[in-house]
């Protein structure tokens, strides 16, 4: 009897869990309980402008613009700047200002399919309020927020758009202008300021969008509060049972993006105003529909499906085609890592985007190409030939790592990562013209760096000494496995590119590549560096030799290294992409259970409420960690999905799905938007 009862309970629990799983929305994450003390905002972005949500009604936490850097007391290096907060507003109902304590039944949601953030709440027995905002994909510098108030009884509302300058900006100037045309009145709330050193001019402008015919729209009033803040507002009576909708469109741009940012901010806002909210949203949704033709579809794990959509959504949000910009580890979710560009781009985020959207990946390689001359000067300054890319890069391509971090001068594997990324772009696109014009210069100069960087300590003995390893807990070590292997790969790819382009192979590159050492410990495991004695590691290093470098191809050796180093990472303090590599390799080795374990361990302990945003480490509080998302998406694409980047294009190799997954479909892959399915 007890066994039957136990079986029934287990069966009921299984059915309950299945119902929960099947009810999981693959495209929308909804927060029904908003705790301001345990709230980590989710970002709406379009690859240029990022807006981070707030738990407080009508507020956003941060507005960040890609490519806008200045110095302001954070390590004497360039930093991302907060821009004008052009979506903050307030609302009064019957002359009472609505605050967080006035809002009941608050619900917030991020719609990843349409890149829209919505908040709704009740205000007592008077009204229900909802608003949705977008970083418009078709207009890189422009955002839109639409607000709807549904009256439960006759009410009067007062709505204000508030433009406030962040504390770091100086010499703030505020403007208000009305442009009166026979068919429209355009009210422009505009601000400009200087960045902390005066290097940049930062500007923002917004305007109300009303649905009423011209002549019957609300009257807009401007108020100046102080030098750093001003607003425009209007009033409206709403009858019981009726709804009223209005919108705010705004643009933010700096002198890093345009030679005349003040006038351009107003022009872009006028453009959005006269497009109208309906058309703006339609074009935005079409652009995101096009992005989502490249998708990952999971059968058998609804939570993983939602989480993977969130990862793809953030990677797509933080990047865009047609630029020379590259994302930082935290993308456009704030000022994390000063907005600098690391190997996080080339090794972790870039391969996923390259496979799904080569046109976006092209922007990321263009960022490096445009800084190639700076990289050559970086190499010259430390006595080497070729190009040495900085560990932390910002606007100019000079080293931007704070001087207290030894990774600046010594974590040199970044140079190989850039060269490998250039080669991989050719592999996926087979674009020989691009390879000749831009890929080859990067590959040639990065290979020249490694040929001069190695120490020639005897016949056919080439060592790379005194580096910070990919495992950054190992500082100033000799013959780091990943650095050596990445340098070797870089040299090999440069000669392969030379052959494709009809150039003569460089015999010295070949000689060096063939003789860069990887040492082994007594147990047969590949040593992380010459002095490695089995201590704990911060992140994947040796295991990267199997993927993505392909320098270790023997399955027995891959497993030996994997089984050893997967026991050397701590439970805390390890960045998410480490476990992603373990998942990827175990999938390729055919171990479904370990692939599943490491896939979940890569990110689930790192999630923060209420939108499951990924932090860098387990229990971390610095989301959104786009690097980790890139690593996990690679685990799916190149691990579970078996996709493999080869000199002749993408191929599919044998792989294993995590236990519990029924099927995996990857759509819109590569240049020809192919679909790959694993069951």
C-alpha positions in Angstrom: 0.0 0.0 0.0 2.8 2.4 0.9 4.6 1.6 -2.4 1.4 2.4 -4.3 0.9 5.6 -2.4 4.5 6.6 -2.9 4.2 5.9 -6.6 1.0 8.0 -6.8 2.7 10.9 -5.1 5.7 10.7 -7.4 3.5 10.5 -10.4 1.5 13.5 -9.3 4.7 15.5 -8.7 5.9 14.5 -12.1 2.7 15.6 -13.8 2.8 18.9 -11.8 6.4 19.5 -12.9 5.5 18.7 -16.4 2.6 21.1 -16.4 4.9 23.8 -15.0 7.4 23.1 -17.7 4.9 23.0 -20.5 3.4 26.3 -19.3 6.7 28.1 -19.4 6.5 30.9 -22.0 9.4 30.6 -24.4 9.4 34.3 -25.3 8.3 36.2 -22.2 9.6 36.5 -18.7 7.0 37.9 -16.3 7.6 39.2 -12.8 4.5 39.2 -10.7 6.3 40.1 -7.4 8.5 43.2 -7.6 10.9 43.5 -4.7 12.9 46.7 -5.1 15.5 45.4 -2.6 16.1 42.3 -4.7 15.7 43.6 -8.2 18.2 43.4 -11.1 17.0 45.2 -14.1 16.7 43.8 -17.6 18.0 45.6 -20.6 16.2 46.8 -23.7 18.8 47.6 -26.3 19.3 47.9 -30.1 23.1 47.5 -30.3 23.6 51.3 -29.8 21.5 52.4 -27.0 20.7 50.4 -23.9 17.9 51.1 -21.4 17.9 49.2 -18.0 14.6 48.7 -16.2 13.7 49.9 -12.7 11.4 48.6 -10.0 10.0 52.1 -9.6 7.1 53.1 -11.9 7.9 55.3 -14.9 11.6 55.1 -14.2 14.6 53.5 -15.9 17.8 52.8 -14.1 20.4 53.6 -16.8 20.7 54.7 -20.4 24.0 53.7 -22.0 25.3 54.5 -25.5 27.8 52.2 -27.2 31.1 53.8 -28.2 30.9 56.8 -25.8 33.9 56.8 -23.5 35.6 59.3 -21.3 37.8 59.5 -18.2 36.1 60.2 -14.9 38.0 58.8 -12.0 37.7 55.1 -12.7 41.2 53.8 -13.0 42.5 56.6 -15.2 41.2 54.8 -18.3 38.3 55.3 -20.7 34.9 54.4 -19.3 31.3 54.1 -20.6 29.2 57.1 -19.7 25.7 57.2 -18.5 23.6 59.2 -21.0 20.7 61.5 -20.3 17.8 59.5 -18.9 15.3 60.4 -21.7 12.5 57.9 -20.6 12.0 59.0 -17.0 8.7 60.5 -16.4 6.1 61.0 -13.7 2.3 60.9 -13.6 -0.3 62.6 -11.4 -3.8 61.4 -11.0 -6.2 63.9 -9.5 -3.2 66.0 -8.5 -1.5 63.2 -6.6 2.0 62.1 -7.8 2.1 58.3 -8.3 5.0 56.6 -6.5 6.1 53.0 -5.8 3.8 52.7 -2.8 0.8 53.8 -4.8 1.1 51.0 -7.4 -0.6 47.8 -6.6 -0.7 44.5 -8.5 2.4 45.6 -10.4 3.5 43.2 -13.1 6.6 43.7 -15.3 7.6 41.6 -18.3 10.2 41.4 -21.0 9.0 40.3 -24.4 12.1 38.9 -26.0 10.5 38.2 -29.3 9.6 41.9 -29.8 12.3 43.4 -27.6 9.7 45.3 -25.5 9.5 45.9 -21.7 6.1 46.4 -20.2 5.0 47.5 -16.7 1.3 47.6 -15.5 -0.2 48.4 -12.2 -3.4 49.6 -10.5 -3.8 52.9 -8.8 -6.4 52.3 -6.2 -10.0 52.4 -7.4 -9.1 55.2 -9.9 -7.1 53.7 -12.8 -5.0 51.0 -14.4 -1.8 52.1 -15.9 0.5 50.3 -18.3 3.5 51.4 -20.3 5.9 49.7 -22.8 9.2 50.9 -24.0 11.5 49.9 -26.9 15.0 50.7 -28.0 14.0 50.9 -31.7 15.9 48.4 -33.8 15.5 50.4 -37.0 16.7 53.7 -35.4 19.9 53.1 -33.5 19.8 56.3 -31.4 16.0 56.4 -30.7 13.8 55.0 -28.0 10.0 54.9 -27.6 7.6 54.6 -24.7 3.9 54.2 -25.0 1.6 54.8 -22.0 -2.0 53.8 -21.6 -4.3 54.9 -18.7 -7.6 53.2 -18.2 -9.9 55.1 -15.9 -12.1 53.3 -13.4 -13.8 56.6 -12.6 -13.6 60.1 -14.0 -10.0 61.3 -13.4 -7.6 64.0 -14.4 -4.1 63.0 -15.2 -0.9 65.0 -15.5 2.0 63.4 -17.3 5.6 64.8 -17.4 8.7 63.8 -19.3 11.7 64.6 -17.2 15.2 65.1 -18.7 17.9 64.9 -16.1 21.7 64.9 -16.6 23.8 62.2 -14.8 26.1 63.5 -12.1 29.3 63.0 -14.1 28.3 65.3 -16.9 29.1 69.0 -16.7 28.2 72.3 -18.4 24.6 71.2 -18.8 22.5 73.3 -21.2 18.7 72.8 -21.5 16.5 73.8 -24.3 12.8 73.8 -25.1 11.5 74.4 -28.6 8.1 74.2 -30.3 8.0 73.8 -34.1 4.6 74.8 -35.4 3.5 73.4 -38.8 0.0 73.4 -40.3 -0.3 69.7 -39.7 1.6 69.3 -36.4 3.1 70.9 -33.4 6.4 69.4 -32.3 7.5 70.1 -28.7 11.2 69.3 -28.1 12.7 68.8 -24.7 16.4 68.9 -25.3 19.6 68.8 -23.2 23.3 68.8 -23.9 26.3 68.5 -21.7 30.0 67.9 -21.7 31.6 64.6 -20.6 33.8 64.8 -17.5 37.0 65.9 -19.3 35.1 67.9 -21.9 36.1 65.5 -24.6 32.6 64.6 -25.7 29.3 66.5 -26.2 26.4 64.4 -25.1 22.9 65.3 -26.3 19.3 64.0 -25.9 15.9 65.2 -27.0 12.4 63.9 -26.8 8.8 64.7 -27.7 5.3 63.6 -26.9 3.4 61.7 -29.5 -0.4 62.2 -29.3 -3.2 60.3 -31.2 -5.6 63.3 -31.3 -6.0 65.2 -34.5 -3.9 68.3 -34.9 -5.5 71.1 -33.0 -7.1 69.0 -30.3 -4.0 67.4 -28.8 -3.1 68.4 -25.2 -1.2 71.6 -24.6 2.4 71.0 -23.6 4.1 73.2 -20.9 7.8 73.4 -20.2 9.3 73.8 -16.7 12.9 74.4 -15.7 13.7 73.0 -12.3 17.5 73.5 -12.0 20.5 73.4 -14.3 20.5 69.6 -14.4 16.8 68.9 -14.8 13.8 70.2 -16.8 10.6 68.7 -18.0 7.6 69.1 -20.3 4.1 68.1 -19.2 0.4 68.0 -20.2 -2.9 67.4 -18.6 -5.9 65.3 -19.7 -9.3 64.4 -18.4 -10.3 60.7 -18.8 -13.9 59.6 -18.3 -14.7 56.4 -16.4 -14.3 53.3 -18.6 -12.2 55.1 -21.1 -8.6 54.6 -22.0 -6.1 57.2 -23.1 -2.8 56.5 -24.8 0.2 58.8 -25.5 3.9 58.1 -26.3 7.3 59.6 -25.8 9.9 59.3 -28.5 13.5 60.4 -27.8 17.0 60.2 -29.2 20.4 60.3 -27.6 23.7 60.8 -29.4 27.2 62.1 -28.8 30.0 63.7 -30.7 31.6 60.3 -30.8 28.8 59.3 -33.2 28.0 62.5 -35.0 29.8 65.8 -35.7 26.7 67.8 -34.7 25.0 65.9 -31.9 22.8 68.6 -30.6 21.0 69.3 -33.9 21.0 65.6 -34.8 19.3 64.6 -31.6 16.5 66.9 -32.4 16.3 65.9 -36.0 16.1 62.2 -35.0 13.4 62.9 -32.5 11.4 64.9 -35.1 11.8 62.0 -37.5 10.4 59.6 -34.9 7.6 62.0 -33.9 6.4 62.2 -37.5 6.7 58.5 -38.1 4.2 58.0 -35.3 4.2 55.4 -32.6 2.3 52.8 -34.7 4.8 52.8 -37.6 7.8 52.9 -35.2 6.6 49.8 -33.4 5.8 48.0 -36.7 9.3 48.6 -38.2 10.9 47.7 -34.9 9.0 44.4 -34.7 9.8 43.6 -38.3 13.5 44.1 -37.6 13.3 41.7 -34.6 11.4 39.2 -36.7 14.3 39.2 -39.1 16.8 38.7 -36.3 14.7 35.8 -34.9 14.9 33.9 -38.2 18.1 32.7 -36.6 16.9 30.9 -33.6 17.5 27.9 -31.3 14.4 25.7 -30.7 14.5 23.1 -27.9 12.0 20.3 -27.3 11.9 18.7 -23.9 13.1 21.5 -21.6 10.8 24.5 -21.6 12.9 26.4 -19.0 16.0 25.9 -21.1 14.1 27.2 -24.1 13.1 30.4 -22.3 16.6 30.9 -20.9 18.3 30.3 -24.3 15.9 32.8 -25.9 16.9 35.3 -23.2 20.6 34.7 -24.0 20.1 35.2 -27.7 17.9 38.2 -27.0 20.7 39.9 -25.0 23.4 39.0 -27.6 21.3 40.4 -30.4 20.4 43.5 -28.3 24.0 44.3 -27.5 25.2 44.2 -31.1 24.1 45.4 -34.6 25.3 45.2 -38.2 26.8 48.1 -40.1 28.9 49.4 -37.2 32.5 49.2 -36.1 31.5 48.5 -32.5 32.1 45.4 -30.3 30.4 44.5 -27.1 31.9 44.5 -23.6 31.3 41.6 -21.2 28.2 43.3 -19.8 27.0 44.6 -23.2 24.8 47.7 -22.8 23.4 46.7 -19.4 25.4 49.4 -17.6 28.9 50.5 -16.9 30.3 47.0 -16.1 34.0 46.5 -17.0 34.0 50.2 -18.1 32.4 49.1 -21.4 35.8 47.8 -22.5 36.2 45.1 -25.1 38.2 41.9 -24.1 38.7 38.4 -25.4 35.1 38.0 -24.2 34.1 39.3 -27.6 36.3 37.2 -29.9 36.3 33.9 -28.0 32.9 33.9 -26.3 30.3 36.1 -27.9 31.5 36.4 -31.5 31.4 32.7 -32.5 27.7 32.4 -31.6 26.8 35.6 -33.5 29.1 34.6 -36.4 27.2 31.3 -36.9 23.7 32.9 -36.6 24.2 36.4 -38.0 27.5 36.9 -39.9 26.5 40.4 -40.7 26.6 41.3 -37.0 29.9 39.5 -36.5 31.3 41.5 -39.3 30.9 44.7 -37.2 32.8 43.1 -34.4 35.8 42.2 -36.6 35.6 45.7 -38.2 36.1 47.1 -34.7 39.5 45.4 -34.5 40.5 46.2 -38.1 40.0 49.9 -37.5 42.4 49.6 -34.5 45.1 47.6 -36.2 47.5 50.5 -36.5 47.1 51.2 -32.8 47.8 47.5 -32.2 51.0 47.8 -34.2 52.1 50.7 -32.0 51.3 48.7 -28.9 53.6 45.9 -30.2 56.4 48.4 -31.0 56.2 49.9 -27.5 57.2 46.6 -25.9 59.8 45.7 -28.5 57.9 43.3 -30.8 56.9 43.2 -34.4 53.4 43.0 -35.8 50.3 43.9 -33.9 49.6 43.5 -30.2 45.9 44.0 -29.3 45.2 45.4 -25.9 43.7 43.3 -23.2 41.1 46.0 -22.6 40.2 48.1 -25.5 37.9 51.1 -25.8 37.7 53.9 -28.4 41.2 54.2 -29.7 42.7 50.7 -29.4 45.4 51.6 -26.9 45.7 49.6 -23.7 42.9 50.6 -21.4 43.5 48.1 -18.5 44.0 49.9 -15.2 47.7 49.7 -14.2 47.1 47.7 -11.1 45.8 44.7 -13.2 48.7 42.7 -14.6 46.5 41.4 -17.4 47.2 44.7 -19.2 50.8 44.1 -20.2 50.8 40.3 -19.8 47.5 38.7 -20.9 48.6 38.6 -24.5 46.5 35.7 -25.8 44.0 38.3 -26.8 46.1 39.0 -29.9 45.7 35.4 -31.1 41.9 35.5 -30.3 41.6 38.5 -32.7 43.5 36.7 -35.4 41.5 33.6 -35.0 38.2 35.6 -35.2 39.3 37.1 -38.5 40.0 33.7 -39.9 36.7 32.3 -38.7 34.8 35.1 -40.4 36.3 34.0 -43.7 35.5 30.3 -42.9 31.8 30.9 -42.3 31.3 33.5 -45.1 33.9 32.3 -47.6 34.3 36.0 -48.5 37.7 36.0 -50.2 37.5 39.8 -51.0 37.0 40.5 -47.3 39.8 38.2 -46.4 42.2 40.0 -48.8 41.2 43.5 -47.7 40.7 43.1 -44.0 41.2 39.6 -42.7 44.7 39.1 -44.2 46.1 42.3 -42.6 44.9 41.2 -39.2 46.2 37.7 -39.6 49.5 38.8 -41.0 50.3 41.3 -38.3 49.1 39.1 -35.4 51.2 36.2 -36.8 54.2 38.6 -37.0 53.7 39.4 -33.4 53.9 35.8 -32.3 56.9 35.1 -34.5 58.7 37.9 -32.7 57.2 37.2 -29.2 58.4 33.6 -28.9 61.8 33.1 -27.3 64.1 31.0 -29.5 65.9 28.9 -26.9 67.8 26.4 -29.0 67.1 24.5 -32.2 63.4 24.2 -32.8 62.6 25.3 -29.3 60.2 28.2 -29.1 58.7 29.2 -25.8 56.4 32.0 -24.7 57.4 33.1 -21.2 56.0 35.6 -18.7 52.3 35.8 -19.5 49.1 36.0 -17.6 47.2 32.8 -18.5 43.7 32.5 -19.7 43.2 31.2 -16.2 43.9 34.6 -14.7 44.9 33.2 -11.3 48.1 32.1 -13.0 50.1 35.3 -13.4 53.5 35.7 -15.0 53.9 32.0 -15.9 55.8 30.3 -18.7 54.3 28.4 -21.6 50.7 28.8 -20.6 48.7 26.1 -22.5 46.1 28.4 -24.0 48.4 31.2 -24.9 50.8 28.8 -26.6 48.0 27.0 -28.4 46.3 30.2 -29.5 49.6 31.6 -30.8 50.2 28.3 -32.8 46.6 28.4 -34.2 47.0 32.0 -35.2 50.2 31.3 -37.1 48.7 28.3 -38.8 45.6 30.2 -39.9 47.7 33.1 -41.2 49.6 30.6 -43.5 46.3 29.1 -44.6 45.0 32.5 -45.5 48.2 33.2 -47.4 47.7 30.1 -49.5 44.0 30.9 -50.3 45.1 34.4 -51.4 47.9 33.1 -53.6 50.7 34.4 -51.4 53.7 32.4 -50.4 53.5 30.7 -47.0 55.8 32.2 -44.4 58.3 29.4 -43.5 59.2 31.0 -40.2 55.5 31.1 -39.1 55.3 27.4 -39.9 58.6 26.6 -38.1 57.4 28.4 -34.9 53.9 26.9 -35.0 55.3 23.4 -35.3 57.6 23.8 -32.3 55.5 25.7 -29.7 55.3 23.3 -26.7 52.4 21.9 -24.7 53.8 20.1 -21.7 52.1 17.2 -19.8 52.1 16.3 -16.1 53.1 12.9 -14.9 49.5 11.7 -15.0 49.3 12.5 -18.7 47.1 15.6 -18.3 48.1 18.6 -20.3 49.7 21.1 -17.9 48.2 24.5 -17.7 51.7 26.0 -17.6 55.3 25.0 -16.7 54.9 25.5 -13.0 51.4 24.1 -12.6 51.0 21.6 -9.8 47.3 20.8 -9.8 45.9 23.9 -8.0 42.4 25.3 -8.5 41.7 27.4 -11.6 39.6 30.4 -12.2 38.3 29.4 -15.7 38.8 27.2 -18.7 42.3 27.2 -20.1 43.6 23.7 -21.1 40.2 22.5 -22.2 40.1 25.3 -24.8 42.8 23.5 -26.7 40.2 20.9 -27.7 37.6 23.6 -28.5 37.8 26.1 -30.1 41.5 25.7 -31.0 41.4 22.1 -32.1 45.0 21.6 -31.1 44.1 18.5 -29.1 41.9 16.2 -31.2 42.4 12.8 -29.6 39.2 11.9 -27.7 41.1 10.1 -24.9 43.3 13.1 -24.3 40.3 15.5 -24.4 38.5 13.3 -21.8 41.6 13.0 -19.6 42.0 16.8 -19.6 38.3 17.4 -19.1 37.9 15.0 -16.2 40.9 16.5 -14.5 40.2 20.3 -14.9 36.5 20.0 -14.3 37.4 19.1 -10.7 39.6 22.1 -10.3 37.1 25.0 -10.5 35.6 26.3 -7.2 31.9 26.4 -6.5 32.0 30.2 -6.5 34.0 32.8 -8.4 34.1 31.0 -11.7 32.8 32.8 -14.8 29.8 31.1 -16.5 31.6 30.3 -19.7 33.9 27.8 -18.1 31.2 25.3 -17.4 29.8 26.0 -20.9 33.0 24.6 -22.4 32.8 21.5 -20.2 29.2 21.0 -21.4 30.3 21.4 -25.1 33.1 18.9 -24.8 31.1 16.3 -22.9 28.5 16.6 -25.6 31.0 15.9 -28.3 32.3 13.0 -26.3 28.8 11.5 -26.1 28.2 12.0 -22.4 24.6 13.3 -22.2 24.4 13.4 -18.4 27.6 15.4 -17.9 26.7 17.7 -20.8 23.3 18.4 -19.1 24.9 18.9 -15.6 27.5 21.4 -16.8 25.0 23.2 -19.1 22.8 23.9 -16.1 25.7 24.6 -13.8 27.0 27.2 -16.2 24.2 29.7 -15.6 21.4 28.6 -13.3 23.3 29.4 -10.1 24.1 32.8 -11.6 20.6 34.0 -12.3 19.2 37.0 -10.5 15.6 38.1 -10.0 13.1 38.9 -11.2 14.1 38.4 -14.9 16.6 35.5 -14.7 19.5 37.8 -15.8 22.9 36.2 -15.7 25.6 37.4 -13.4 29.3 36.7 -14.0 29.6 34.2 -11.2 27.4 32.0 -9.0 25.7 34.3 -6.5 27.1 37.3 -8.4 25.3 40.6 -8.6 26.7 42.2 -11.8 24.4 41.2 -14.6 24.1 41.1 -17.6 27.1 38.8 -18.3 26.9 38.5 -22.1 30.2 36.6 -22.1 28.6 33.8 -20.3 25.6 33.9 -22.6 27.9 33.6 -25.6 29.7 30.6 -24.1 26.5 28.8 -23.3 25.1 29.5 -26.8 28.3 28.0 -28.2 27.7 24.9 -26.0 24.4 24.5 -27.8 25.5 25.4 -31.3 28.9 23.7 -31.4 28.3 21.1 -28.7 24.8 19.8 -28.7 24.1 20.9 -32.3 27.4 19.6 -33.6 28.2 22.7 -35.7 31.8 23.0 -36.6 33.7 25.9 -38.3 36.0 24.6 -41.0 38.1 26.2 -43.7 35.4 25.3 -46.3 32.4 26.5 -44.2 30.1 25.1 -41.5 29.8 21.4 -41.1 27.9 19.2 -38.6 29.7 16.6 -36.6 28.5 14.0 -34.2 27.2 15.3 -30.9 24.9 14.4 -28.0 21.9 16.3 -26.6 21.7 16.8 -22.8 19.7 14.2 -21.0 16.0 15.2 -21.1 16.1 17.0 -24.4 14.1 15.4 -27.2 15.3 17.5 -30.1 17.2 20.6 -31.0 16.6 22.8 -34.1 19.0 25.6 -35.1 17.5 27.8 -37.8 18.9 30.6 -39.9 22.5 29.4 -39.8 25.3 31.0 -41.7 25.4 32.8 -45.0 22.6 30.7 -46.5 20.4 30.5 -43.4 20.3 26.7 -43.2 18.5 24.7 -40.6 20.2 21.9 -38.5 18.3 19.4 -36.4 19.5 17.0 -33.8 17.2 14.4 -32.2 
